[in-house]
Amino acid sequence: MDFGNKQQKDEGEKVFKIQPIEAETEKASKLNPFSSKGPAVQQDMPQQEGTKAERLAKKEAMNSK
């Protein structure tokens, strides 16, 4: 009797299934590089702190350590 071998073949065939093509097209449309929105940019950029002389003094103080 070869029932065990037949059962193994049936289980093996269940592993491989055909995937729907529609799922790939949905994924491709989401990952399309030409439909990207661009880089993320902050809406309100903070102003520079202090005057140029104060920034240079702070830079030199930090670099002297």
C-alpha positions in Angstrom: 0.0 0.0 0.0 1.3 3.4 -1.0 -1.0 5.7 0.8 1.7 7.4 2.8 3.6 8.4 -0.3 0.4 9.8 -2.0 -0.4 11.8 1.1 3.1 13.3 1.1 2.7 14.4 -2.5 -0.7 16.0 -1.8 0.8 18.0 1.1 3.7 19.0 -1.0 1.5 20.3 -3.8 -0.4 22.5 -1.3 2.8 24.4 -0.5 3.1 25.9 -4.0 0.2 28.1 -4.9 -0.3 30.6 -7.6 -0.2 34.2 -6.3 -2.6 36.7 -7.7 -1.0 39.3 -10.1 -3.1 42.1 -8.7 -1.3 42.1 -5.4 2.0 42.8 -7.1 0.6 45.7 -9.1 -0.8 47.3 -6.0 2.5 47.0 -4.3 4.3 48.4 -7.3 2.0 51.4 -7.5 2.8 52.2 -3.9 6.5 51.9 -4.4 6.7 53.7 -7.7 9.6 56.2 -7.4 8.0 58.7 -9.9 5.0 59.2 -7.6 6.9 60.2 -4.5 6.1 63.4 -2.7 9.6 64.6 -2.3 11.9 65.1 0.7 10.5 65.9 4.1 11.1 69.6 4.9 10.2 71.4 8.1 7.5 74.0 7.7 9.0 76.5 10.2 12.8 76.5 10.4 14.2 78.0 13.6 16.2 81.2 13.3 19.9 81.4 14.0 20.7 82.0 17.6 22.7 85.1 18.4 24.8 87.3 16.2 27.6 86.1 14.0 30.3 87.2 16.5 28.5 85.3 19.3 28.3 82.1 17.1 32.0 82.4 16.3 32.9 82.8 20.0 30.7 79.8 20.9 32.3 77.7 18.1 35.8 78.5 19.2 35.0 77.8 22.8 33.6 74.4 21.9 36.6 73.6 19.6 39.2 74.6 22.2 38.3 71.7 24.5 
